[in-house]
């Protein structure tokens, strides 16, 4: 049998797990939404952009591959 203290600790643990899971889920869903709003750029167009303006020089902080189902 669980004591009231044990129940409170268990409730806190479950609450933290749910919050973290929701945070991860929303992050992934917002990445999918942002990616779906980006215009498609062909390889040729990208090469033209890079020849005019140079290749991107910023370092990448985070990369995540997401498959988008339209």
N, C-alpha and C positions, 0 to 999 in steps of 0.2 A: 504494500500500500504506500502511495506517495504522500509525503507531508506537504503542507501548504508551501513551504519554502522550495521544495523540489518542483512543485507544480509551477511556481513563478519562474524558476530557473529554466525549466523546460519550455515554458511559454516564451521567454525571452530568446532562447536559442532558435525556436521555430520561427519567431518573428524576424530575427536577423537573417535566417536562411531565405525566407520568403522575400524580404526586401532586396537581398543581393540577387536572387534569381530574377525578380522583376526588373531590376536595374540592368542586368545583362541582356534580358529579352528586349527591353525598350531600346537599348543601345544598338542592338543588331537590327531591329525593325527600322529605326531612324536612319541607319546607314543604308539600308535597302531603299528607303524612300528618297534619300538624297541622291543615291546612284541612279534611281529611275528618272529623276528630274534632269540629269545631266544630258546634254545633247550628244548624239553619236558623232564621233570624229573618225573618219577613215584614216588608214595608215598614210595615204598620200597627203591628206590635209595636215596630219601631224608633222610629216616631214617638211611641208611648206612652212608651217608655223615655226618649226625649229630652225629652218634655214634663214627665216626673216629675223627672228628674235633670239635665236640660240636655244640650247637645251636648258631645261630647268636646272638650277644650281642649288636649290634648297635641299637640305638633308631631310630625309623622311623620318618622322617621329614614330609613326605607327602605320602598318600596312595590314589590311585584312581583306581576304578574298571572300566575296559574297556572290552567290548565284541569285540572279533575279528572274523570277518567273512572271512573265507578262501575259 
